[in-house]
């Protein structure tokens, strides 16, 4: 779970790209990247912004090591066509080289394998390279190399320096459905167990990726226990749903939840998808009070009893302030 610690910090990135069917690589721009741990070190977050392929690009990723699977899970969100959609890769390290893969199947039935590689790691530099294969990994094509050089931190917040090309990269009203969550909140945990009852809650929700997504960090602390939750969510137009990925110290695996846009006044209900879910099936219901308060009710599915069992209810009862709308 510490194999990615070499990446923590701030970096200058030199981008080299190669047009299709050309042998020559071209320097197409520079970028900045910031990587930091979340959820008590159970995961790492990446913020990336800069120029490559002749355009201004923003990107985000969340990754965590899953001991049960013996591999890393990577969640990506790079909404550079104005329609964000999460992607996932999985893999690991061998001989100081990290390789992470995903597969996609076209309507024609053709399979494409995508590979991300981390290599040549030193305390101050590293190399990232993409790859695609249409013949089950026998041959690979590559179009992007990033050369990372470590730099001194310039900014301690979640966002990086650099200009924005647009005020909102995702301006449609469907992306604004949860903007009222943006800000800092305080509250408490309502539960029947001594471990969690009366725990204080702080939550911080910020827009990222120039308005295409939200990032939420939650911490809870009591006299005898503490836990943290990290969430990132966006609206995926192809599904016509909001999609959320989360990491929790109580179940330190990355989980994907989806929610249909509810009718006016109805609660939001995020739920894991699929019969077999690492960490157990999860359902989260968010209610908005008439006074502006928020309450999250979590339930986990018990396969033995075939029932949804309640987890602690989190009440955000007070908004402490609004976050910047700038996004990173």
PyMOL commands that set and color helices and strands:
alter all, ss='L'
color gray80, all
select helices_A, chain A and resi 5-7+173-176+179-181
alter helices_A, ss='H'
color red, helices_A
select strands_A, chain A and resi 9-17+26-38+43-52+55-66+71-77+87-94+97-105+111-119+125-133+144-151+183-190+200-208+213-221+226-236+241-248+251-260+268-272+282-288+294-302+307-321
alter strands_A, ss='S'
color yellow, strands_A
deselect
rebuild
show_as cartoon
